[in-house]
Amino acid sequence: MKNLKSRAFRFVVYTTLLCMLFLSTTLQSIASTNVKVYFNGKLMEFGTSANDPAPYIKEGRTLIPFRRIFEALGMDVGWDPVLRMVTAKGNGIEMTLYIGGKIAIVNGEEKELDVPAEITDDRTFVPLRFVSENCGAVVAWDDSTKSVYITMPNNIPSSPGEVLPTVERKSLGSEFKYKDLAVSFDEIIIEEIEKTNDVKITVKGKTNIEDSTFILELYNASGRSVKVRAFAIPSQSDTHKVVGSVFVSKSFVPKVMYVTIPYIDERYIRIGMYDL
């Protein structure tokens, strides 16, 4: 009788532990789908239909339905069920991702993924940060609200037959080129303004074109931006210093910077992006 009671007790304990483990895993799974995605400041709504699944987090990365994100980024999308391949094309960018593959192809260049594209509940999901940043967007994550902010800086459409430059992502000091222009930004100085809550941000660089003008778009982690107009200072050499500054609140901490140049009808075109 004692052995029977002991076995019954152990059975109850094991069953309880299994139920607790299952419940914990289930809750964790549910929590991982509670992700808000903002595109250019507007909340993207998901789950309005059975064909509109919500994004979720896997291994610390947000995955999102491929069609929703690529179309928001202005890309034409395709799906090959035989090759299990996602394609996206637009704005001078061509991207290919394979289900379960850790390598994506962007404009012919292989790039490694932290998390591959995958199929969940018969729907195809892609890594949000990777595809957004490789389409030229700025991505920021707010862990306190489990929110992703995607900001796509405005760019101008190209004329028929014209190809706009691919916006590469580089570190400060690296050079960008467009036609005859070469420019690099090497230093960002942040100075506190006494007795105020403001700072002065100064950006310094160099270019080969005298009297050139640049609009620098600085973005912080939440997607807020400020613009800095920078000018080339004429010199006797072939290299001209470029300087620009702006006053902002101390709370504004720049994370990335787009470099734009004059294009047509007083509009500007992006030629590069710096991680800060």
N, C-alpha and C positions, 0 to 999 in steps of 0.2 A: 504493500500500500504506500509506504514512504517513497519507494522508487517511482511509483506511478505519479504521486504528487510532485516529486522533484522534476520528472520529465514534463509534466503539465506546466510547472512554473517556468522551466527553461523555454518551453514552447511559447508561452505568453510573452516572456522577455524578448526572445528573438523576433517574434512577430511585431512587437511594439517598436523595436529598433529598426526593423525593415520599413515599417510604416513611416517612422520619423525621417529616415533617410530618403524615402520616396517623396515625402512632403517637402523636405528641404530642397531636393533637386528640382521639384516642380516649381516651387516658389522662386528659386533662383532663375529658372528658365523664364518664368513669367516676368520677373523684374528686368531681365536682360532685353525684353522687347519694349520696355517703356522708354523709348528714345524719341526726343523731339528734334525735328530737322527744320531749320530756317534757311530759306533761300532768298538772298538779297533782302533780309529783314522780315520776310513773310513766312508764317508757319505753313509747312507742307502737310496736308491732311492725308492720312492713310486709313484704310479699313472701311472706306465708304461702300465697297462691294467685295464680293468673294475673290475677284480678280485683282484686288488692290491690297496686298499684304503689307504689314508694317515692317519697318527696318528693325534690326536687332543687333546686339553686341555679341561677338564671338572672339575669344582670345584677345580682348582689349581693343578690338577693331569693330567699327560699325559697318554692317552690310545692309544694302538697300536695293530694292527692286531695280534692275538695270534700266528698264525702259523709262521709269519715272525720272531718274537722276540724269540720264543722258539727254532726254528731251528737254529737261529744265536747263541744261547747259548748252542747248542749241545744237545738238548733234542728231544726225540721222542714225538710227540703230538697225541692226540686223541680227538674226539668230540662225545658226546652222545646226539642226538637230542631229545630223550625221556626225559632224566633227565636234559637236557640243561646244560651239564657239560663238562668242558674242563679239560683234563688230560695231564700231561707232565712227562716224566721219562727219567733219564739219569744222569751220573756222580754221582751216589749214592744218587740222589734226586728224590722224587716222589711228585708231586704237583697236587692238585685238586681245581678248582674254579667253582662256580656255577653262572649262569647268574642271576644278581640281588642280589646275596648273599653277605653279608658283612663278611663272614667267609671263609677263605681258609684253606686247609689242606696240610701241608708240612711235609713229613715223619711222618705222623700219628698225628702231633701236629696241633691244631687249632690256626689260626692266624687271627687277625682282619684286614680288609681292610679299607682304607680311602675312596676309590671309588670301587664299585664292577665291575666285568666283565659285559659287556652289548653287545647287538646286535644293530648295527646301519647300516641301508641300507642293511640288510640281511647279514652283516659281523660281526664276533665276535671279540670284542676288550677286552684287559686285561690291568690292570694298569702296566705301564712300570717299574716304580721304584720297586714295590713290587716283581714282578716275577724276575727281574734282580738281585736284591740284595739277594733274597732267592735262587738263583742259584749260588751265590758266586761272582757276579760281583760288581764293584764299579760304582756308578751312580752320575754324577754331572750335575748341571743345570746352564746355562749361560742365565740370564734373558735379557741381552742386545741384544742378537742375537736369543733368543728363541730356544736355542740349548740344546740337551741332549747328554751327553757323557757317553757311557757305555764302561767300560774297564774290560775285562775278563782276569785276570792274568793267565799265563800259568800254567798248571798242567800236571802231567804225567798220562798216562792211567794205569789202574790197570791190574795186571796179571789175567789170567782166574781163576775164583773162589775167587778172592780177592776183598774185599770191601774197598774203600778209605773212610777216615773219612768225615763226614758231617762238613762243615766249619760253625761253629757257630759265631754269631756276639755278642760281649760283650764289657763291659767298661773296661778301664785300671784297673788293680788290680785283674781282674778275672783270673782264672786258666784254662788252656787247658791241656787235657791229650791225649796221643796216646801210646797205649801198655804200656810199663813200664815208659814212660816219663811223667813228669808233669812240666809245665812251666807257669809262669805268668810274665807279664811286667807291672810295677807299675808307672813308671815315664818317662816323656819325657822332656828334658831340651833343650831350644833353647837359645844359647848365640851369641850375635853379635860380629863380628870380627872387631876390630878397623881399621879405614882407608880403609875398603873394603866394598863391597856390598854383602858380604857373612855372613852366620851364621853357627854355629856348632850345629848340632842336636845330642844329646846323649840320648840313650835309655837304661833304667836300669830295671832289673828284677831279677828273681831267678828261679832255677830249681833243680831237685833232681838228675840229672845225671852229674857227673863230666866230664870235658873236652868236653861237648857237644857244638855244633855250630848251629847257627840259621841265616837264611837270612830273614831280615825284609823288606817288601816292603811297602814303604810309598807313599800314593797317595794324590794329592791335589785336589781342586774342579774341575779342568778342565781335570782330568784324567792322568796328568803327574806323573811319579813315579821316585823314587830313591831307591836304595837298601842299606841296612845297614847290615854288617856282625857282628854278636854279638857272644861273646865267654863266656863260663862259667869259672869262676875263681875258681880253686881248693881250698877247705877249709877242716878243720878238722870235720866240722859238716855234717849233711845229706843234708843241703841246700847250694847251691852254687850261688853266685852272677853272674848275666849275664850283660855284658856291651858291647855296640857298639856305634859307632859315625860316622858321615859323614858331609862333608862340602857342603853346597848348597847356592844358591842365596837367598837373603832376600825375594824375591817375592814368594818363595816356602813355602806354609803354609800347613803342612800335615793335612788331614782330617780323613783318615783311615789307618790302618796298618795291613798287612797280616803277619802271623807268619808261616814260612816254615822251614822244617827240612830235613837233608839228607835222601835220599831214596835208589835208586839203580843207579849204574853207574854214580855217581856224579850228579845225578838229585835230585830235591827237591820236597817235597809234602807239600801242605798247611794243617795246622791243626787248624787254628783259625784266627779271624779277630777282630780288636779293633776299636771302634769309638773313635776319638781323639777330 
